[in-house]
Amino acid sequence: MNQPNPTIESSIEIITAEGDLLEALPFPASEYEARIEKLRAKMFASGIDVLVSFSPENINYLTGHDTPAYQYLQACVVAGSGMPVNVLRSIDASNTFYRSWNRTAVVYEDSDDPVVSLTQLVLAMIGDGHRVALETDPCFVGASRYNRLVRNFTLRGLDVVEQGYVEELRLIKSAREIEKIRAAAHVASQTMRAAVAMAGSGVNENDIAACVWSSLIGHGGEFPGLPPFIVSGKRTSLGHATWSGRTLQTGDTLAFEFPGVVARYAGPLFRSGIVGEKTGALKQLEAATLKSLELLMSAMRPGITCDALHAINVASFARSGYQLGHRSGYSVGLNYAPDWGEGNILSIRAGEMRVIEEGMVFHLVPGIYVPGEHVVVISETVVVTRDGCECLTDYPRALFKVD
């Protein structure tokens, strides 16, 4: 018979920092309070006593905690009352103590077992309750640790359920979040201008990449969850490829995609171009892509399903003789590696029957990859409004031409 581990039953120290923050939070306390209030309403409706989130985006959303070192187990634990408590490696706990809203954490050392620390905290916070909700499909918690957590809770008579409540809340952006994405989209738009101005025959992809990084940072941007994608020639037909030291030549197609990131919120932009003159095939693909983007933006409004929106894109390309091979867009907001999007939460694709709602933000990515030849994608980051959508990125949509 499995017996509870005595070390798990020991007390846990919850630390709350005092004094001044080392830097201002991106949002006022009222923003975080509103998020926690909405989350607790979902918890109450489902009879959940304690909720545990692991992803860096969720922890940032709930508390403002921000660090790229989330390869070490970290968690945010929310009960029915009181402040959320983060569980963090000691060296990274400073980011909660001195630059977060909740400023409350349980700290584990490198010699400690973080699963034990998290288990102890949940047992201390559960009170008279019995139902614990764990984030679904946490990317940075291995199967072994996740299974141990579930076993630790079930051995103590707790009911363990999966949850995606924080992700659901993140899909609808507040006015303050939209302003961050608007600023990020401006960074991306300005950087696209710099990248296109740098490009030309005889220019190395690496020099364009250096220009892009300089512009992203110089315009106030932060590190993105994915690297900028900067490719030329037939390599543009490769999905998610980036600079390789290749020198641009006349006749090359070009593909530039990157996001601005402000306060961890992303605003991506994708543009395609040519060194020299457009061919007939590229002109045809450009026209089809521009038409699809126009139809997507015209149809996007609260109440339409993602499936129906995607079908509009597929049908538009089909009328021009092309078969679309990827989703039409994906949610964007908070981002950490390995992605700058929220496509794992919601994508505009076939079979996704959830409806578009006001306050959602999407990166629309109509385009066609021609294997071994080239790609044409023309994207925009848009926010869903009461009766349509507003474009947040700002760069001419036609294929850009450089000499």
RODO-2510 file (C-alpha; in nm, 4 decimals, decimal comma):
residues 403
     n   res          X          Y          Z
     1     m     0,0000     0,0000     0,0000
     2     n     0,1336     0,3448    -0,0918
     3     q     0,1927     0,5618     0,2128
     4     p     0,2098     0,9435     0,2083
     5     n     0,5633     1,0755     0,2081
     6     p     0,6279     1,2282     0,5549
     7     t     0,8260     1,5145     0,3985
     8     i     0,5188     1,6219     0,2049
     9     e     0,3234     1,6582     0,5268
    10     s     0,5747     1,9065     0,6695
    11     s     0,4995     2,2778     0,6847
    12     i     0,5674     2,5106     0,3949
    13     e     0,6986     2,8684     0,4172
    14     i     0,5052     3,1260     0,2151
    15     i     0,7082     3,4457     0,1730
    16     t     0,5662     3,7879     0,0896
    17     a     0,8089     4,0637    -0,0035
    18     e     0,7799     4,4225     0,1167
    19     g     0,9291     4,7527     0,0107
    20     d     0,9469     4,9149    -0,3322
    21     l     0,9326     4,7270    -0,6596
    22     l     1,2455     4,7509    -0,8719
    23     e     1,0410     4,8481    -1,1768
    24     a     0,6843     4,9493    -1,2509
    25     l     0,4309     4,6834    -1,3435
    26     p     0,2870     4,6950    -1,6970
    27     f    -0,0666     4,7156    -1,5543
    28     p    -0,2232     4,8647    -1,2406
    29     a    -0,3201     4,6374    -0,9527
    30     s    -0,6854     4,6656    -1,0541
    31     e    -0,6089     4,4808    -1,3792
    32     y    -0,4633     4,1799    -1,1977
    33     e    -0,7404     4,1893    -0,9380
    34     a    -1,0019     4,1747    -1,2147
    35     r    -0,8290     3,8731    -1,3720
    36     i    -0,8221     3,6854    -1,0422
    37     e    -1,1866     3,7723    -0,9779
    38     k    -1,2888     3,6319    -1,3182
    39     l    -1,0810     3,3208    -1,2603
    40     r    -1,2370     3,2607    -0,9191
    41     a    -1,5830     3,2920    -1,0708
    42     k    -1,4954     3,0077    -1,3073
    43     m    -1,3468     2,8059    -1,0213
    44     f    -1,6565     2,8557    -0,8056
    45     a    -1,8900     2,7553    -1,0893
    46     s    -1,6977     2,4271    -1,1295
    47     g    -1,6533     2,3559    -0,7586
    48     i    -1,2756     2,3990    -0,7727
    49     d    -1,1020     2,4853    -0,4449
    50     v    -0,7431     2,5351    -0,5662
    51     l    -0,6129     2,5924    -0,9177
    52     v    -0,2544     2,5395    -1,0370
    53     s    -0,1099     2,6938    -1,3553
    54     f     0,2373     2,6186    -1,4888
    55     s     0,2894     2,8031    -1,8185
    56     p     0,4929     3,1271    -1,8129
    57     e     0,2147     3,3107    -2,0015
    58     n    -0,0467     3,2114    -1,7434
    59     i     0,1746     3,3006    -1,4478
    60     n     0,2558     3,6366    -1,6042
    61     y    -0,1128     3,6986    -1,6768
    62     l    -0,2182     3,6234    -1,3188
    63     t     0,0659     3,7871    -1,1270
    64     g     0,3018     3,9812    -1,3556
    65     h     0,5903     3,7415    -1,2810
    66     d     0,8336     3,7510    -1,5745
    67     t     1,1444     3,5424    -1,6401
    68     p     1,2698     3,3377    -1,9363
    69     a     1,4059     3,0720    -1,6977
    70     y     1,0882     2,8632    -1,6915
    71     q     1,2721     2,5422    -1,7798
    72     y     1,2750     2,5064    -1,4013
    73     l     0,9380     2,4095    -1,2578
    74     q     0,7292     2,7118    -1,1720
    75     a     0,3635     2,7390    -1,0797
    76     c     0,0961     2,9842    -0,9722
    77     v    -0,1488     2,8515    -0,7128
    78     v    -0,4843     3,0271    -0,6706
    79     a    -0,7296     2,9463    -0,3910
    80     g    -1,0770     3,0834    -0,3252
    81     s    -0,9394     3,3818    -0,1321
    82     g    -0,6102     3,5522    -0,0599
    83     m    -0,3251     3,6353    -0,2953
    84     p    -0,2016     3,3873    -0,5576
    85     v     0,1199     3,2138    -0,4516
    86     n     0,3966     3,1374    -0,7003
    87     v     0,6251     2,8365    -0,6606
    88     l     0,9703     2,9221    -0,7916
    89     r     1,3370     2,8302    -0,7938
    90     s     1,5140     3,0540    -0,5439
    91     i     1,7193     3,2559    -0,7918
    92     d     1,4098     3,3347    -1,0022
    93     a     1,1822     3,4169    -0,7079
    94     s     1,3303     3,7681    -0,7096
    95     n     1,1140     3,8381    -1,0159
    96     t     0,8035     3,7795    -0,8038
    97     f     0,9324     3,9557    -0,4943
    98     y     1,0506     4,2706    -0,6736
    99     r     0,8616     4,2980    -1,0040
   100     s     0,5215     4,1286    -0,9723
   101     w     0,1766     4,2178    -0,8430
   102     n     0,1328     3,9371    -0,5887
   103     r     0,4917     3,9410    -0,4485
   104     t     0,4149     3,6109    -0,2705
   105     a     0,5985     3,2853    -0,3310
   106     v     0,7198     2,9513    -0,2036
   107     v     1,0892     2,9142    -0,2814
   108     y     1,2767     2,5918    -0,3485
   109     e     1,6527     2,5467    -0,3695
   110     d     1,8424     2,3524    -0,6355
   111     s     1,8811     2,0663    -0,3885
   112     d     1,5033     2,0559    -0,3212
   113     d     1,2347     1,8616    -0,5043
   114     p     0,9955     2,1226    -0,6505
   115     v     0,7173     1,8635    -0,6725
   116     v     0,7299     1,8300    -0,2941
   117     s     0,7235     2,2097    -0,2493
   118     l     0,4237     2,2464    -0,4790
   119     t     0,2414     1,9566    -0,3135
   120     q     0,2973     2,1060     0,0310
   121     l     0,1642     2,4424    -0,0812
   122     v    -0,1529     2,2995    -0,2342
   123     l    -0,2200     2,0916     0,0776
   124     a    -0,1764     2,4044     0,2900
   125     m    -0,4101     2,6106     0,0713
   126     i    -0,6825     2,3525     0,0127
   127     g    -0,8358     2,4049     0,3580
   128     d    -1,1602     2,2136     0,3883
   129     g    -1,1848     2,1708     0,0119
   130     h    -1,1040     1,8653    -0,1890
   131     r    -1,0931     1,9577    -0,5611
   132     v    -0,7663     2,0635    -0,7285
   133     a    -0,7493     2,1778    -1,0911
   134     l    -0,4206     2,1430    -1,2805
   135     e    -0,3400     2,3250    -1,6052
   136     t    -0,3996     2,1053    -1,9090
   137     d    -0,0951     2,0013    -2,1167
   138     p     0,1747     2,2037    -1,9404
   139     c     0,4689     2,2322    -2,1819
   140     f     0,7366     2,2758    -1,9165
   141     v     0,6345     2,0133    -1,6624
   142     g     0,7557     1,6680    -1,7617
   143     a     0,5250     1,3677    -1,7507
   144     s     0,7104     1,2232    -1,4529
   145     r     0,6634     1,5331    -1,2381
   146     y     0,3036     1,5832    -1,3480
   147     n     0,2159     1,2227    -1,2673
   148     r     0,3845     1,2504    -0,9282
   149     l     0,1776     1,5592    -0,8485
   150     v    -0,1446     1,3823    -0,9393
   151     r    -0,0414     1,0814    -0,7317
   152     n     0,0494     1,2990    -0,4324
   153     f    -0,2926     1,4660    -0,4399
   154     t    -0,5010     1,1552    -0,4995
   155     l    -0,3217     0,9693    -0,2178
   156     r    -0,4490     1,2420     0,0126
   157     g    -0,8066     1,2075    -0,1043
   158     l    -0,8126     1,5105    -0,3347
   159     d    -1,0090     1,5104    -0,6580
   160     v    -0,7753     1,6185    -0,9417
   161     v    -0,9255     1,7681    -1,2591
   162     e    -0,7743     1,9319    -1,5654
   163     q    -0,8430     2,2969    -1,6432
   164     g    -0,7861     2,5582    -1,9109
   165     y    -0,9607     2,8496    -1,7384
   166     v    -0,6683     3,0914    -1,7506
   167     e    -0,6249     3,0327    -2,1240
   168     e    -0,9952     3,1054    -2,1781
   169     l    -0,9592     3,4361    -1,9938
   170     r    -0,6498     3,5305    -2,1903
   171     l    -0,8359     3,5089    -2,5229
   172     i    -1,0426     3,8227    -2,4488
   173     k    -0,8049     4,1152    -2,4141
   174     s    -0,8747     4,4158    -2,1951
   175     a    -0,8384     4,7679    -2,3297
   176     r    -0,4997     4,7938    -2,1562
   177     e    -0,3799     4,4673    -2,3121
   178     i    -0,4880     4,5843    -2,6568
   179     e    -0,2805     4,8997    -2,6109
   180     k     0,0256     4,6835    -2,5407
   181     i    -0,0404     4,4807    -2,8565
   182     r    -0,0958     4,8015    -3,0520
   183     a     0,2459     4,9232    -2,9365
   184     a     0,4010     4,5868    -3,0256
   185     a     0,2443     4,5998    -3,3724
   186     h     0,3977     4,9450    -3,4223
   187     v     0,7401     4,8017    -3,3375
   188     a     0,6878     4,5258    -3,5956
   189     s     0,5706     4,7729    -3,8604
   190     q     0,8694     5,0017    -3,8107
   191     t     1,1037     4,7048    -3,8172
   192     m     0,9528     4,5820    -4,1455
   193     r     1,0369     4,9209    -4,2935
   194     a     1,3958     4,8870    -4,1732
   195     a     1,4292     4,5306    -4,3050
   196     v     1,2957     4,6155    -4,6506
   197     a     1,5201     4,9235    -4,6690
   198     m     1,8218     4,7043    -4,5886
   199     a     1,7394     4,4310    -4,8426
   200     g     1,8767     4,4261    -5,1971
   201     s     2,0959     4,2375    -5,4393
   202     g     2,4336     4,1602    -5,2818
   203     v     2,3075     4,2029    -4,9231
   204     n     2,3593     3,9114    -4,6842
   205     e     2,0641     3,7666    -4,4914
   206     n     2,2703     3,7966    -4,1736
   207     d     2,2991     4,1737    -4,2211
   208     i     1,9203     4,1981    -4,2574
   209     a     1,8811     3,9877    -3,9416
   210     a     2,1138     4,2205    -3,7519
   211     c     1,9106     4,5175    -3,8761
   212     v     1,5865     4,3489    -3,7660
   213     w     1,7146     4,2745    -3,4150
   214     s     1,8482     4,6283    -3,3822
   215     s     1,5174     4,7782    -3,4941
   216     l     1,3013     4,5514    -3,2760
   217     i     1,4994     4,6509    -2,9696
   218     g     1,5608     5,0097    -3,0752
   219     h     1,1880     5,0750    -3,1122
   220     g     1,1226     4,9518    -2,7592
   221     g     1,0628     4,5832    -2,8244
   222     e     1,1521     4,2832    -2,6087
   223     f     1,2706     3,9339    -2,7010
   224     p     1,0097     3,7319    -2,8972
   225     g     0,9032     3,3740    -2,8318
   226     l     1,0329     3,2756    -3,1770
   227     p     1,3231     3,4267    -3,3728
   228     p     1,2598     3,6611    -3,6643
   229     f     1,2143     3,4697    -3,9903
   230     i     1,4298     3,6185    -4,2658
   231     v     1,4762     3,4055    -4,5786
   232     s     1,5480     3,4533    -4,9465
   233     g     1,5302     3,2644    -5,2750
   234     k     1,3910     2,9137    -5,2829
   235     r     1,4507     2,8839    -4,9094
   236     t     1,1387     3,0969    -4,8626
   237     s     0,9400     2,7790    -4,9364
   238     l     1,0671     2,6301    -4,6085
   239     g     0,8308     2,6627    -4,3153
   240     h     0,9741     2,8639    -4,0239
   241     a     1,3259     2,8880    -4,1664
   242     t     1,5440     3,1888    -4,0929
   243     w     1,8686     3,3615    -4,1887
   244     s     2,1520     3,1359    -4,3099
   245     g     2,4253     3,3670    -4,4368
   246     r     2,2955     3,3597    -4,7932
   247     t     2,3570     3,6615    -5,0184
   248     l     2,0518     3,7996    -5,1959
   249     q     2,0490     3,7852    -5,5754
   250     t     1,8319     3,9435    -5,8441
   251     g     1,5192     3,7330    -5,8898
   252     d     1,5082     3,6104    -5,5293
   253     t     1,1794     3,6049    -5,3461
   254     l     1,1951     3,7331    -4,9881
   255     a     0,9968     3,6448    -4,6762
   256     f     1,0195     3,8508    -4,3576
   257     e     0,8112     3,7700    -4,0480
   258     f     0,8608     3,8883    -3,6926
   259     p     0,6699     4,0356    -3,4001
   260     g     0,7151     4,3425    -3,1941
   261     v     0,6877     4,2517    -2,8255
   262     v     0,5878     4,5027    -2,5573
   263     a     0,5285     4,3988    -2,1952
   264     r     0,5454     4,0392    -2,3274
   265     y     0,2533     4,1048    -2,5695
   266     a     0,3193     4,0273    -2,9361
   267     g     0,2113     4,2010    -3,2552
   268     p     0,3395     3,9987    -3,5551
   269     l     0,3718     4,0963    -3,9214
   270     f     0,4591     3,8927    -4,2354
   271     r     0,5490     4,0437    -4,5720
   272     s     0,6770     3,8914    -4,8945
   273     g     0,8895     4,0569    -5,1605
   274     i     1,1182     4,0224    -5,4599
   275     v     1,4675     4,1356    -5,5572
   276     g     1,4029     4,2815    -5,9013
   277     e     1,0779     4,2403    -6,0957
   278     k     0,7751     4,0276    -6,0098
   279     t     0,7053     3,7302    -6,2349
   280     g     0,3604     3,6469    -6,3660
   281     a     0,3280     3,3578    -6,1211
   282     l     0,4139     3,5807    -5,8257
   283     k     0,1682     3,8471    -5,9412
   284     q    -0,1078     3,5862    -5,9572
   285     l    -0,0256     3,4526    -5,6097
   286     e     0,0013     3,8055    -5,4716
   287     a    -0,3457     3,8916    -5,6032
   288     a    -0,4966     3,5744    -5,4569
   289     t    -0,3368     3,6363    -5,1174
   290     l    -0,4442     4,0002    -5,1044
   291     k    -0,8004     3,8978    -5,1896
   292     s    -0,8065     3,6333    -4,9169
   293     l    -0,6750     3,8774    -4,6565
   294     e    -0,9405     4,1301    -4,7583
   295     l    -1,2169     3,8672    -4,7279
   296     l    -1,0886     3,7438    -4,3911
   297     m    -1,0851     4,0940    -4,2470
   298     s    -1,4264     4,1784    -4,3929
   299     a    -1,5836     3,8623    -4,2488
   300     m    -1,4200     3,8774    -3,9062
   301     r    -1,6717     3,9910    -3,6480
   302     p    -1,8196     3,8663    -3,3218
   303     g    -2,0354     3,5559    -3,3679
   304     i    -1,8657     3,3941    -3,6667
   305     t    -1,6967     3,0611    -3,5950
   306     c    -1,3288     3,0029    -3,6608
   307     d    -1,4287     2,7148    -3,8903
   308     a    -1,6503     2,9420    -4,1023
   309     l    -1,3809     3,2098    -4,1231
   310     h    -1,1240     2,9528    -4,2332
   311     a    -1,3650     2,8197    -4,4970
   312     i    -1,3851     3,1679    -4,6505
   313     n    -1,0062     3,1744    -4,6852
   314     v    -0,9920     2,8216    -4,8316
   315     a    -1,2652     2,8978    -5,0850
   316     s    -1,1014     3,2242    -5,1900
   317     f    -0,7711     3,0562    -5,2708
   318     a    -0,9526     2,7690    -5,4426
   319     r    -1,1194     3,0149    -5,6816
   320     s    -0,7698     3,1288    -5,7817
   321     g    -0,6514     2,7704    -5,8296
   322     y    -0,4618     2,7231    -5,5029
   323     q    -0,5033     2,4706    -5,2212
   324     l    -0,4491     2,6203    -4,8763
   325     g    -0,2337     2,3998    -4,6552
   326     h    -0,2350     2,5731    -4,3170
   327     r    -0,4554     2,7606    -4,0705
   328     s    -0,5840     3,1068    -4,1558
   329     g    -0,4695     3,2720    -3,8338
   330     y    -0,4150     3,2355    -3,4634
   331     s    -0,4697     3,4233    -3,1396
   332     v    -0,1857     3,6451    -3,0169
   333     g    -0,1189     3,8021    -2,6801
   334     l     0,1313     3,7088    -2,4130
   335     n     0,4292     3,5206    -2,5534
   336     y     0,7280     3,3229    -2,4348
   337     a     0,9318     3,0632    -2,6217
   338     p     0,8600     2,8312    -2,7916
   339     d     0,5995     3,0486    -2,9676
   340     w     0,4972     3,4104    -3,0143
   341     g     0,1338     3,3140    -3,0730
   342     e    -0,1545     3,1658    -2,8766
   343     g    -0,2462     2,9154    -3,1456
   344     n    -0,2369     2,6414    -2,8849
   345     i    -0,5374     2,8163    -2,7282
   346     l    -0,7284     2,9161    -3,0427
   347     s    -0,6559     2,8992    -3,4158
   348     i    -0,8680     2,9857    -3,7177
   349     r    -0,8808     2,6404    -3,8732
   350     a    -1,1150     2,3719    -3,9983
   351     g    -1,3228     2,2088    -3,7253
   352     e    -1,2725     2,4857    -3,4676
   353     m    -1,6325     2,5712    -3,3810
   354     r    -1,5669     2,8324    -3,1144
   355     v    -1,6948     3,1769    -3,2085
   356     i    -1,4986     3,4964    -3,2520
   357     e    -1,5618     3,7453    -2,9709
   358     e    -1,5005     4,1156    -2,9261
   359     g    -1,1598     4,1782    -2,7705
   360     m    -0,9878     3,8809    -2,9299
   361     v    -0,6669     3,9545    -3,1226
   362     f    -0,5495     3,7453    -3,4180
   363     h    -0,2561     3,7242    -3,6546
   364     l    -0,4194     3,6542    -3,9927
   365     v    -0,1781     3,4664    -4,2209
   366     p    -0,3293     3,3935    -4,5634
   367     g    -0,0740     3,2652    -4,8111
   368     i     0,0586     2,9757    -5,0142
   369     y     0,3839     2,7816    -4,9893
   370     v     0,4982     2,6466    -5,3270
   371     p     0,7339     2,3551    -5,2412
   372     g     1,0895     2,4116    -5,3535
   373     e     1,0076     2,7486    -5,5080
   374     h     0,8744     3,0315    -5,2905
   375     v     0,6086     3,1545    -5,0494
   376     v     0,3709     3,4465    -5,0530
   377     v     0,2118     3,5322    -4,7183
   378     i     0,0634     3,8739    -4,6423
   379     s    -0,0461     3,9049    -4,2810
   380     e    -0,2007     4,1523    -4,0381
   381     t    -0,2518     4,1590    -3,6630
   382     v    -0,6124     4,2590    -3,5950
   383     v    -0,8324     4,3150    -3,2908
   384     v    -1,1977     4,2116    -3,3039
   385     t    -1,4309     4,5069    -3,2453
   386     r    -1,8058     4,5264    -3,1794
   387     d    -1,8965     4,5019    -3,5477
   388     g    -1,5782     4,3970    -3,7292
   389     c    -1,2043     4,4228    -3,6751
   390     e    -0,9319     4,6855    -3,6592
   391     c    -0,5899     4,6384    -3,8149
   392     l    -0,3066     4,7102    -3,5703
   393     t    -0,0069     4,6547    -3,8007
   394     d     0,0804     4,9157    -4,0633
   395     y     0,2873     4,8346    -4,3719
   396     p     0,1893     4,8259    -4,7434
   397     r     0,0449     4,4851    -4,8313
   398     a     0,1635     4,4464    -5,1889
   399     l     0,4779     4,2392    -5,2484
   400     f     0,7631     4,4786    -5,1808
   401     k     1,0263     4,5257    -5,4493
   402     v     1,3965     4,5935    -5,3853
   403     d     1,6874     4,6334    -5,6290
***
